[in-house]
Amino acid sequence: MRKEVIVTAKTIEQAIELGAKELEMKIEDVTPEVLELPKKGFLGLGASGYKVKILGKLSNADIATGFLEKMIGYMKQNAIPKLIEETDEEIKIEIIGENLGNLIGYHGEVLDSLQYLTYLAVNKREEGEIDPNPDEKKPGVVKISLDIENYRAKRETTLKELAKKMAARVIKYGRPVTLEPMNPYERRIIHSTIQEMEDVSTHSVGQENERRIVISKEGSGISYRPNNFGGQGPKRPRAPYAPDKSAGTRDKGFKKF
């Protein structure tokens, strides 16, 4: 997405002023590109001024929406990104269209990926550089909030209900519950919901995409160890040793004939 306009004027300075005015931008935010030099003509006929292309500096919102337009086009979806709000710290965008389930994905996986890629495009991070917490506020970095069909609010409600339901199970049975892997944004919702409840607490286990939340009863005295899923499970007390009588025993000095 590029903001540009072509103008003709007697001088380049005039062309810049006209172009900036047409783009509704400040002069310092535009760049001139001379396309044709002035022509004197013959006997004053056919004379023309400078033909200049005026390029406007793209805002972060322009970059974000332009990037999303390309991505949506690649995915062959009939939808458009709409800017909802723009501040120095955050840009909120909603994708509008019909039948956008493919852009949301399972538990919002595709939506999260689009949001993260847009974040990289706006903040111009180096290729291969990964920000583990793009939702956190950082100096000089613009946060991207992308939504489709109010999915974020619906998902937040679902997660809060899940947290309360699992917490009630933990209190009733006294056993910890390990939830499915979630991204940092969703884990914060779970942590925040449980913090408002009594007799239960949360902590996270696992690495990267396998990061999970464990809800446990406070004061249960249960410790945790890694399990096969990259998370942790409760340690069971080891049973006291007892010899297996069915296996039989043998004295060291016994000799078989």
Backbone as CSV, one residue per row, in Angstrom:
resi,resn,N_x,N_y,N_z,CA_x,CA_y,CA_z,C_x,C_y,C_z
1,MET,0.855,-1.192,0.000,0.000,0.000,0.000,0.883,1.231,0.000
2,ARG,0.791,2.060,-1.036,1.625,3.256,-1.145,0.751,4.486,-1.325
3,LYS,1.109,5.531,-0.624,0.435,6.806,-0.793,1.257,7.632,-1.770
4,GLU,0.690,7.910,-2.927,1.425,8.683,-3.915,0.474,9.455,-4.805
5,VAL,1.002,10.505,-5.406,0.227,11.325,-6.325,1.202,11.967,-7.305
6,ILE,0.756,12.176,-8.528,1.598,12.817,-9.540,1.052,14.214,-9.809
7,VAL,1.933,15.204,-9.699,1.525,16.596,-9.900,2.491,17.273,-10.871
8,THR,2.014,18.353,-11.471,2.838,19.157,-12.370,2.863,20.592,-11.861
9,ALA,4.056,21.166,-11.770,4.196,22.535,-11.252,5.420,23.197,-11.877
10,LYS,5.498,24.508,-11.709,6.607,25.267,-12.300,7.930,24.936,-11.618
11,THR,7.867,24.642,-10.323,9.075,24.287,-9.575,8.822,23.003,-8.786
12,ILE,9.929,22.399,-8.370,9.805,21.182,-7.567,9.193,21.508,-6.207
13,GLU,9.548,22.660,-5.661,9.008,23.075,-4.359,7.485,23.189,-4.414
14,GLN,6.998,23.772,-5.491,5.544,23.893,-5.651,4.895,22.519,-5.793
15,ALA,5.581,21.625,-6.516,5.048,20.278,-6.703,4.945,19.556,-5.360
16,ILE,5.947,19.744,-4.518,5.936,19.110,-3.199,4.782,19.643,-2.360
17,GLU,4.587,20.959,-2.399,3.502,21.568,-1.617,2.138,21.061,-2.083
18,LEU,1.959,21.030,-3.426,0.693,20.560,-3.978,0.445,19.089,-3.642
19,GLY,1.515,18.277,-3.779,1.378,16.854,-3.499,1.079,16.570,-2.035
20,ALA,1.773,17.261,-1.146,1.542,17.063,0.286,0.125,17.470,0.669
21,LYS,-0.343,18.563,0.065,-1.708,19.022,0.352,-2.736,18.005,-0.125
22,GLU,-2.511,17.444,-1.313,-3.454,16.460,-1.852,-3.456,15.171,-1.033
23,LEU,-2.281,14.794,-0.513,-2.182,13.589,0.308,-2.582,13.846,1.760
24,GLU,-2.826,15.131,2.064,-3.174,15.527,3.435,-2.080,15.124,4.408
25,MET,-0.842,15.439,4.002,0.311,15.112,4.825,1.208,16.334,4.958
26,LYS,2.120,16.264,5.914,3.094,17.341,6.097,4.179,17.240,5.025
27,ILE,4.766,18.390,4.686,5.790,18.419,3.647,6.964,17.513,4.011
28,GLU,7.331,17.497,5.326,8.468,16.674,5.739,8.183,15.171,5.682
29,ASP,6.903,14.819,5.471,6.539,13.394,5.420,6.365,12.880,3.995
30,VAL,6.765,13.695,2.996,6.659,13.254,1.605,8.021,13.317,0.934
31,THR,8.166,12.522,-0.120,9.420,12.476,-0.874,9.124,12.680,-2.356
32,PRO,9.816,13.632,-3.016,9.557,13.876,-4.451,10.399,12.978,-5.343
33,GLU,9.823,12.612,-6.464,10.541,11.849,-7.485,10.219,12.481,-8.835
34,VAL,11.210,13.147,-9.427,11.000,13.875,-10.677,10.850,12.893,-11.833
35,LEU,9.728,12.997,-12.538,9.459,12.110,-13.664,9.828,12.768,-15.000
36,GLU,9.527,14.078,-15.116,9.839,14.799,-16.358,10.307,16.205,-16.024
37,LEU,11.316,16.648,-16.770,11.806,18.017,-16.601,10.914,18.977,-17.391
38,PRO,10.966,20.283,-17.081,10.129,21.262,-17.795,10.467,21.337,-19.291
39,LYS,9.445,21.668,-20.087,9.624,21.869,-21.525,9.240,23.296,-21.869
40,LYS,10.119,23.952,-22.602,9.858,25.349,-22.962,8.804,25.488,-24.059
41,GLY,8.740,24.535,-24.952,7.780,24.631,-26.050,8.286,25.565,-27.148
42,PHE,7.427,25.815,-28.116,7.774,26.690,-29.240,6.836,27.879,-29.246
43,LEU,7.450,29.044,-29.105,6.680,30.288,-29.046,5.639,30.253,-27.916
44,GLY,6.061,29.591,-26.828,5.172,29.536,-25.657,4.131,28.454,-25.728
45,LEU,4.096,27.733,-26.846,3.104,26.669,-26.986,3.714,25.316,-26.592
46,GLY,2.943,24.525,-25.880,3.409,23.202,-25.481,4.345,23.205,-24.292
47,ALA,4.489,24.358,-23.643,5.361,24.420,-22.471,4.728,23.658,-21.309
48,SER,5.574,23.090,-20.471,5.082,22.349,-19.298,6.078,22.474,-18.165
49,GLY,5.614,22.227,-16.956,6.482,22.328,-15.794,7.051,20.975,-15.399
50,TYR,7.518,20.920,-14.159,8.044,19.672,-13.632,6.896,18.677,-13.390
51,LYS,7.089,17.470,-13.851,6.143,16.405,-13.530,6.778,15.564,-12.416
52,VAL,6.155,15.583,-11.245,6.778,14.992,-10.054,5.829,14.000,-9.381
53,LYS,6.380,12.861,-9.032,5.623,11.903,-8.218,5.935,12.186,-6.759
54,ILE,4.892,12.404,-5.976,5.052,12.683,-4.554,4.678,11.435,-3.766
55,LEU,5.652,10.892,-3.058,5.451,9.689,-2.263,5.273,10.066,-0.796
56,GLY,4.177,9.622,-0.226,3.916,9.906,1.186,4.487,8.822,2.082
57,LYS,4.991,9.226,3.233,5.507,8.280,4.207,4.359,7.486,4.809
58,LEU,4.472,6.167,4.797,3.407,5.321,5.315,3.424,5.296,6.835
59,SER,2.258,5.371,7.421,2.138,5.240,8.869,2.180,3.758,9.230
60,ASN,2.309,3.475,10.516,2.294,2.085,10.966,0.975,1.403,10.604
61,ALA,-0.110,2.161,10.679,-1.419,1.604,10.322,-1.476,1.275,8.828
62,ASP,-0.878,2.129,7.995,-0.827,1.865,6.552,-0.061,0.569,6.268
63,ILE,1.075,0.404,6.965,1.889,-0.792,6.774,1.114,-2.033,7.198
64,ALA,0.437,-1.936,8.359,-0.305,-3.079,8.898,-1.444,-3.491,7.971
65,THR,-2.272,-2.534,7.575,-3.412,-2.861,6.720,-2.954,-3.301,5.329
66,GLY,-1.900,-2.676,4.816,-1.376,-3.087,3.511,-0.846,-4.510,3.540
67,PHE,-0.142,-4.857,4.606,0.376,-6.223,4.743,-0.766,-7.228,4.825
68,LEU,-1.788,-6.900,5.593,-2.926,-7.812,5.745,-3.691,-7.973,4.431
69,GLU,-3.799,-6.904,3.660,-4.461,-6.999,2.356,-3.752,-8.021,1.473
70,LYS,-2.414,-7.996,1.497,-1.659,-8.960,0.695,-1.863,-10.379,1.201
71,MET,-1.801,-10.557,2.517,-1.952,-11.888,3.091,-3.342,-12.463,2.806
72,ILE,-4.368,-11.621,2.953,-5.739,-12.064,2.681,-5.888,-12.427,1.206
73,GLY,-5.232,-11.656,0.338,-5.264,-11.959,-1.092,-4.605,-13.292,-1.403
74,TYR,-3.448,-13.556,-0.753,-2.766,-14.832,-0.962,-3.650,-15.997,-0.524
75,MET,-4.439,-15.785,0.530,-5.301,-16.841,1.057,-6.645,-16.922,0.322
76,LYS,-6.831,-16.019,-0.667,-8.018,-16.008,-1.518,-9.315,-15.903,-0.706
77,GLN,-9.297,-14.987,0.260,-10.469,-14.728,1.087,-11.090,-13.394,0.681
78,ASN,-12.406,-13.346,0.652,-13.112,-12.117,0.319,-13.308,-11.298,1.594
79,ALA,-12.274,-10.561,1.937,-12.313,-9.795,3.181,-11.374,-8.598,3.070
80,ILE,-11.558,-7.626,3.961,-10.703,-6.441,3.987,-10.362,-6.098,5.437
81,PRO,-9.163,-5.573,5.684,-8.812,-5.125,7.032,-9.323,-3.702,7.271
82,LYS,-9.917,-3.468,8.418,-10.440,-2.157,8.760,-9.741,-1.643,10.015
83,LEU,-9.166,-0.445,9.911,-8.495,0.157,11.060,-9.530,0.618,12.084
84,ILE,-9.406,0.137,13.314,-10.338,0.497,14.383,-9.774,1.622,15.240
85,GLU,-8.497,1.510,15.568,-7.874,2.523,16.433,-6.368,2.489,16.243
86,GLU,-5.741,3.651,16.281,-4.287,3.737,16.159,-3.733,4.713,17.179
87,THR,-2.779,4.252,17.985,-2.044,5.101,18.918,-0.560,4.832,18.705
88,ASP,0.281,5.533,19.439,1.722,5.311,19.324,2.117,3.931,19.847
89,GLU,1.285,3.341,20.690,1.629,2.068,21.325,0.883,0.861,20.735
90,GLU,-0.285,1.105,20.114,-1.088,-0.041,19.666,-1.921,0.304,18.438
91,ILE,-2.084,-0.694,17.575,-2.942,-0.574,16.400,-3.984,-1.688,16.473
92,LYS,-5.245,-1.303,16.433,-6.330,-2.288,16.473,-6.969,-2.380,15.091
93,ILE,-7.049,-3.599,14.575,-7.591,-3.829,13.236,-8.603,-4.965,13.298
94,GLU,-9.680,-4.806,12.546,-10.675,-5.869,12.431,-10.779,-6.285,10.965
95,ILE,-10.779,-7.578,10.717,-10.952,-8.081,9.354,-12.436,-8.327,9.121
96,ILE,-12.963,-7.703,8.069,-14.400,-7.758,7.791,-14.653,-8.547,6.507
97,GLY,-15.655,-9.420,6.554,-16.006,-10.218,5.383,-17.006,-11.293,5.762
98,GLU,-17.133,-12.280,4.920,-18.056,-13.384,5.171,-17.315,-14.717,5.140
99,ASN,-17.816,-15.655,5.947,-17.233,-17.001,6.010,-15.720,-16.936,6.251
100,LEU,-15.347,-16.338,7.376,-13.936,-16.102,7.673,-13.346,-17.120,8.644
101,GLY,-13.991,-18.278,8.741,-13.482,-19.311,9.640,-12.057,-19.714,9.325
102,ASN,-11.677,-19.728,8.034,-10.321,-20.111,7.647,-9.283,-19.113,8.139
103,LEU,-9.699,-17.855,8.303,-8.769,-16.844,8.792,-8.660,-16.867,10.316
104,ILE,-9.578,-17.550,10.967,-9.523,-17.679,12.427,-8.752,-18.944,12.801
105,GLY,-9.131,-20.073,12.191,-8.448,-21.321,12.479,-8.871,-21.941,13.800
106,TYR,-8.324,-23.116,14.081,-8.645,-23.839,15.307,-8.129,-23.072,16.519
107,HIS,-9.052,-22.710,17.405,-8.719,-21.931,18.604,-7.945,-20.652,18.253
108,GLY,-8.220,-20.105,17.060,-7.601,-18.828,16.687,-6.156,-18.917,16.242
109,GLU,-5.699,-20.108,15.860,-4.288,-20.276,15.492,-3.904,-19.446,14.270
110,VAL,-4.756,-19.443,13.236,-4.450,-18.666,12.029,-4.521,-17.173,12.339
111,LEU,-5.509,-16.769,13.108,-5.645,-15.361,13.498,-4.419,-14.910,14.280
112,ASP,-3.944,-15.735,15.187,-2.749,-15.403,15.971,-1.528,-15.271,15.067
113,SER,-1.426,-16.153,14.075,-0.291,-16.100,13.152,-0.326,-14.825,12.317
114,LEU,-1.506,-14.456,11.821,-1.643,-13.213,11.056,-1.285,-12.007,11.915
115,GLN,-1.720,-12.036,13.152,-1.426,-10.926,14.060,0.082,-10.819,14.305
116,TYR,0.736,-11.953,14.503,2.176,-11.940,14.768,2.969,-11.496,13.539
117,LEU,2.597,-11.973,12.344,3.295,-11.566,11.134,3.124,-10.073,10.863
118,THR,1.931,-9.558,11.156,1.692,-8.118,11.000,2.546,-7.333,11.981
119,TYR,2.679,-7.868,13.185,3.537,-7.254,14.210,4.979,-7.151,13.701
120,LEU,5.475,-8.224,13.075,6.828,-8.210,12.538,6.965,-7.199,11.404
121,ALA,5.935,-7.125,10.537,5.979,-6.205,9.399,6.030,-4.753,9.868
122,VAL,5.243,-4.429,10.877,5.189,-3.051,11.375,6.459,-2.676,12.116
123,ASN,6.933,-3.574,12.940,8.108,-3.271,13.759,9.422,-3.625,13.077
124,LYS,9.326,-4.158,11.840,10.483,-4.382,10.978,11.592,-5.139,11.684
125,ARG,11.253,-6.260,12.303,12.249,-7.096,12.946,12.992,-7.894,11.884
126,GLU,14.203,-8.284,12.203,15.019,-9.027,11.252,14.419,-10.408,10.999
127,GLU,14.604,-10.913,9.782,14.105,-12.236,9.434,14.721,-13.290,10.348
128,GLY,13.893,-14.148,10.889,14.383,-15.194,11.775,14.396,-14.784,13.234
129,GLU,14.232,-13.495,13.511,14.210,-13.034,14.901,12.803,-13.203,15.451
130,ILE,12.678,-13.892,16.560,11.377,-14.203,17.145,11.202,-13.460,18.453
131,ASP,10.080,-12.795,18.599,9.734,-12.142,19.854,8.811,-13.081,20.617
132,PRO,9.250,-13.618,21.757,8.414,-14.593,22.481,7.160,-14.000,23.089
133,ASN,7.150,-12.688,23.300,5.990,-12.043,23.937,5.584,-10.780,23.169
134,PRO,5.030,-10.934,21.965,4.644,-9.766,21.173,3.488,-8.972,21.775
135,ASP,2.745,-9.556,22.740,1.624,-8.851,23.347,2.068,-7.888,24.439
136,GLU,3.313,-8.010,24.895,3.784,-7.142,25.957,4.210,-5.787,25.393
137,LYS,4.025,-4.735,26.211,4.406,-3.395,25.801,5.919,-3.245,25.911
138,LYS,6.531,-2.730,24.834,7.970,-2.508,24.819,8.232,-1.112,24.261
139,PRO,9.260,-0.415,24.769,9.568,0.937,24.278,9.842,0.943,22.781
140,GLY,9.178,1.828,22.056,9.415,1.969,20.633,8.800,0.885,19.777
141,VAL,8.043,-0.006,20.366,7.423,-1.107,19.629,5.905,-0.942,19.635
142,VAL,5.304,-1.173,18.476,3.861,-1.015,18.347,3.180,-2.369,18.463
143,LYS,2.228,-2.482,19.371,1.475,-3.724,19.540,0.375,-3.804,18.488
144,ILE,0.137,-4.990,17.973,-0.914,-5.217,16.983,-2.022,-6.065,17.613
145,SER,-3.255,-5.568,17.541,-4.414,-6.315,18.021,-5.330,-6.576,16.829
146,LEU,-5.419,-7.825,16.431,-6.201,-8.211,15.253,-7.381,-9.076,15.681
147,ASP,-8.552,-8.781,15.129,-9.746,-9.530,15.511,-10.621,-9.793,14.285
148,ILE,-11.415,-10.862,14.377,-12.363,-11.220,13.322,-13.672,-11.642,13.976
149,GLU,-14.752,-11.012,13.590,-16.088,-11.379,14.072,-16.145,-11.458,15.597
150,ASN,-15.432,-10.539,16.257,-15.435,-10.466,17.718,-14.934,-11.766,18.355
151,TYR,-14.050,-12.467,17.654,-13.561,-13.756,18.149,-12.836,-13.614,19.479
152,ARG,-12.014,-12.572,19.644,-11.216,-12.423,20.857,-12.090,-12.386,22.103
153,ALA,-13.159,-11.592,22.064,-14.042,-11.479,23.228,-14.736,-12.796,23.518
154,LYS,-15.170,-13.487,22.446,-15.831,-14.782,22.628,-14.868,-15.806,23.216
155,ARG,-13.627,-15.816,22.738,-12.627,-16.747,23.235,-12.291,-16.453,24.695
156,GLU,-12.214,-15.170,25.035,-11.925,-14.796,26.421,-13.006,-15.310,27.364
157,THR,-14.275,-15.169,26.954,-15.383,-15.682,27.766,-15.290,-17.189,27.938
158,THR,-14.960,-17.883,26.841,-14.825,-19.340,26.893,-13.710,-19.761,27.844
159,LEU,-12.591,-19.061,27.790,-11.450,-19.411,28.644,-11.749,-19.154,30.119
160,LYS,-12.449,-18.077,30.405,-12.810,-17.782,31.794,-13.740,-18.859,32.349
161,GLU,-14.687,-19.280,31.533,-15.605,-20.344,31.957,-14.846,-21.654,32.169
162,LEU,-13.884,-21.931,31.287,-13.071,-23.139,31.416,-12.267,-23.105,32.710
163,ALA,-11.665,-21.950,33.003,-10.857,-21.811,34.217,-11.697,-22.064,35.466
164,LYS,-12.889,-21.501,35.516,-13.767,-21.677,36.682,-14.223,-23.127,36.812
165,LYS,-14.515,-23.760,35.689,-14.973,-25.152,35.702,-13.865,-26.078,36.195
166,MET,-12.644,-25.893,35.685,-11.527,-26.734,36.094,-11.133,-26.466,37.536
167,ALA,-11.238,-25.210,37.975,-10.923,-24.886,39.367,-11.901,-25.579,40.314
168,ALA,-13.169,-25.602,39.925,-14.180,-26.283,40.749,-13.875,-27.772,40.844
169,ARG,-13.380,-28.368,39.766,-13.031,-29.783,39.777,-11.838,-30.038,40.693
170,VAL,-10.859,-29.137,40.644,-9.679,-29.276,41.500,-10.066,-29.206,42.970
171,ILE,-10.940,-28.267,43.319,-11.383,-28.113,44.702,-12.166,-29.334,45.160
172,LYS,-12.974,-29.871,44.276,-13.826,-31.002,44.646,-13.025,-32.286,44.841
173,TYR,-12.099,-32.571,43.926,-11.375,-33.836,43.962,-9.969,-33.722,44.547
174,GLY,-9.471,-32.488,44.683,-8.148,-32.306,45.264,-7.001,-32.666,44.351
175,ARG,-7.276,-32.909,43.084,-6.232,-33.270,42.132,-5.949,-32.120,41.173
176,PRO,-4.697,-31.893,40.836,-4.369,-30.826,39.881,-4.857,-31.162,38.481
177,VAL,-5.128,-30.131,37.689,-5.581,-30.296,36.307,-4.617,-29.557,35.386
178,THR,-4.172,-30.237,34.347,-3.295,-29.613,33.351,-4.094,-29.311,32.099
179,LEU,-4.097,-28.050,31.676,-4.862,-27.624,30.505,-4.060,-27.849,29.222
180,GLU,-4.735,-27.741,28.096,-4.080,-27.889,26.801,-3.121,-26.720,26.566
181,PRO,-2.156,-26.863,25.653,-1.217,-25.770,25.371,-1.950,-24.504,24.922
182,MET,-1.471,-23.356,25.387,-2.063,-22.066,25.027,-0.961,-21.047,24.773
183,ASN,-1.315,-19.997,24.027,-0.364,-18.918,23.799,-0.316,-18.001,25.027
184,PRO,0.660,-17.091,25.113,0.795,-16.237,26.299,-0.462,-15.432,26.611
185,TYR,-1.134,-14.922,25.590,-2.345,-14.124,25.799,-3.428,-14.947,26.498
186,GLU,-3.638,-16.169,26.035,-4.688,-17.016,26.619,-4.295,-17.491,28.015
187,ARG,-3.009,-17.751,28.219,-2.579,-18.171,29.556,-2.792,-17.056,30.577
188,ARG,-2.587,-15.824,30.160,-2.806,-14.699,31.083,-4.263,-14.625,31.512
189,ILE,-5.179,-14.934,30.594,-6.601,-14.913,30.943,-6.895,-15.964,32.011
190,ILE,-6.325,-17.162,31.842,-6.533,-18.228,32.820,-5.938,-17.835,34.173
191,HIS,-4.682,-17.382,34.154,-4.026,-16.979,35.407,-4.840,-15.905,36.130
192,SER,-5.274,-14.900,35.377,-6.016,-13.791,35.972,-7.329,-14.258,36.578
193,THR,-8.022,-15.162,35.900,-9.311,-15.665,36.404,-9.117,-16.461,37.688
194,ILE,-8.093,-17.317,37.726,-7.850,-18.151,38.902,-7.399,-17.309,40.103
195,GLN,-6.670,-16.221,39.838,-6.213,-15.358,40.921,-7.371,-14.754,41.712
196,GLU,-8.512,-14.628,41.070,-9.678,-14.056,41.737,-10.444,-15.098,42.558
197,MET,-9.981,-16.354,42.508,-10.657,-17.433,43.220,-9.851,-17.870,44.439
198,GLU,-10.519,-18.452,45.405,-9.861,-18.925,46.609,-9.571,-20.419,46.515
199,ASP,-8.555,-20.854,47.261,-8.199,-22.273,47.418,-7.564,-22.904,46.183
200,VAL,-7.327,-22.154,45.137,-6.658,-22.705,43.957,-5.590,-21.735,43.466
201,SER,-4.596,-22.273,42.779,-3.523,-21.462,42.220,-3.096,-22.053,40.876
202,THR,-2.300,-21.307,40.136,-1.849,-21.769,38.820,-0.351,-21.580,38.657
203,HIS,0.229,-22.373,37.796,1.590,-22.148,37.329,1.709,-22.787,35.949
204,SER,2.705,-22.348,35.184,2.884,-22.846,33.820,4.024,-23.847,33.759
205,VAL,3.896,-24.816,32.868,4.930,-25.823,32.662,5.115,-26.036,31.166
206,GLY,6.231,-26.644,30.778,6.462,-26.920,29.366,7.210,-25.793,28.680
207,GLN,7.538,-26.009,27.424,8.333,-25.068,26.658,7.608,-24.625,25.386
208,GLU,7.748,-23.350,25.038,7.286,-22.771,23.776,5.839,-23.153,23.449
209,ASN,5.638,-23.871,22.321,4.277,-24.189,21.883,3.572,-25.201,22.773
210,GLU,4.334,-25.877,23.629,3.755,-26.869,24.535,3.570,-26.298,25.946
211,ARG,3.627,-24.997,26.069,3.460,-24.360,27.372,2.013,-24.517,27.839
212,ARG,1.835,-25.077,29.054,0.502,-25.361,29.588,0.349,-24.766,30.975
213,ILE,-0.889,-24.651,31.406,-1.190,-24.185,32.755,-1.652,-25.360,33.608
214,VAL,-1.138,-25.414,34.831,-1.575,-26.409,35.803,-2.351,-25.682,36.904
215,ILE,-3.573,-26.129,37.132,-4.402,-25.594,38.216,-4.348,-26.590,39.363
216,SER,-3.957,-26.129,40.541,-3.834,-27.027,41.685,-4.468,-26.393,42.922
217,LYS,-4.733,-27.246,43.890,-5.339,-26.796,45.137,-4.253,-26.244,46.045
218,GLU,-4.480,-25.089,46.629,-3.496,-24.484,47.508,-3.328,-25.326,48.759
219,GLY,-2.061,-25.481,49.169,-1.784,-26.237,50.374,-1.873,-27.726,50.183
220,SER,-1.896,-28.211,48.935,-2.018,-29.652,48.691,-0.710,-30.387,48.936
221,GLY,0.397,-29.631,48.889,1.697,-30.249,49.129,2.178,-31.123,47.989
222,ILE,1.543,-31.037,46.834,1.930,-31.860,45.680,3.017,-31.144,44.891
223,SER,4.133,-31.839,44.634,5.191,-31.278,43.802,5.040,-31.822,42.396
224,TYR,5.854,-31.306,41.482,5.673,-31.668,40.075,6.979,-32.098,39.440
225,ARG,6.856,-32.973,38.446,8.001,-33.442,37.679,7.600,-33.521,36.211
226,PRO,8.574,-33.483,35.284,8.233,-33.516,33.852,7.488,-34.783,33.472
227,ASN,6.559,-34.656,32.500,5.878,-35.824,31.972,6.157,-35.953,30.482
228,ASN,5.509,-36.887,29.835,5.792,-37.150,28.423,5.304,-36.058,27.483
229,PHE,4.513,-35.095,27.990,3.941,-34.053,27.136,4.719,-32.752,27.231
230,GLY,5.885,-32.774,27.875,6.662,-31.547,28.001,6.195,-30.714,29.172
231,GLY,5.173,-31.153,29.876,4.684,-30.436,31.042,5.131,-31.142,32.308
232,GLN,4.327,-31.050,33.356,4.664,-31.710,34.591,3.458,-32.383,35.170
233,GLY,3.686,-33.468,35.874,2.610,-34.174,36.526,2.914,-34.355,37.991
234,PRO,1.935,-34.688,38.799,2.162,-34.819,40.232,3.022,-36.029,40.546
235,LYS,3.921,-35.857,41.509,4.723,-36.978,41.974,3.903,-37.828,42.926
236,ARG,3.892,-39.094,42.707,3.206,-40.010,43.597,4.188,-40.509,44.652
237,PRO,3.758,-40.649,45.910,4.662,-41.179,46.929,5.052,-42.612,46.580
238,ARG,6.347,-42.916,46.717,6.849,-44.240,46.364,6.453,-45.251,47.443
239,ALA,5.948,-46.391,47.021,5.523,-47.419,47.967,6.736,-48.021,48.666
240,PRO,6.607,-48.402,49.948,7.730,-49.021,50.659,8.140,-50.309,49.970
241,TYR,9.446,-50.620,50.035,9.963,-51.788,49.326,9.480,-53.068,49.997
242,ALA,9.072,-54.013,49.167,8.706,-55.337,49.668,9.168,-56.345,48.637
243,PRO,9.862,-57.405,49.052,10.371,-58.390,48.067,9.236,-59.123,47.377
244,ASP,9.439,-59.446,46.159,8.466,-60.199,45.381,8.673,-61.677,45.671
245,LYS,7.808,-62.245,46.486,7.981,-63.635,46.915,7.860,-64.611,45.756
246,SER,7.083,-64.221,44.748,6.881,-65.133,43.624,8.142,-65.333,42.813
247,ALA,9.069,-64.358,42.938,10.300,-64.442,42.154,11.330,-65.354,42.801
248,GLY,11.191,-65.578,44.133,12.133,-66.449,44.829,13.404,-65.715,45.186
249,THR,14.236,-66.258,46.029,15.497,-65.653,46.438,16.595,-66.694,46.325
250,ARG,17.860,-66.275,46.352,18.990,-67.204,46.274,20.097,-66.710,47.181
251,ASP,20.609,-67.570,48.024,21.737,-67.239,48.879,23.002,-67.197,48.037
252,LYS,23.906,-66.279,48.404,25.145,-66.171,47.633,25.960,-67.461,47.679
253,GLY,25.872,-68.167,48.880,26.685,-69.371,49.001,26.008,-70.626,48.495
254,PHE,24.851,-70.476,47.950,24.112,-71.658,47.476,24.688,-72.152,46.163
255,LYS,24.928,-73.425,46.065,25.472,-74.005,44.849,24.517,-75.027,44.299
256,LYS,24.181,-74.881,43.058,23.236,-75.802,42.425,23.994,-76.967,41.800
257,PHE,23.459,-78.211,42.046,24.068,-79.417,41.492,23.211,-79.960,40.369
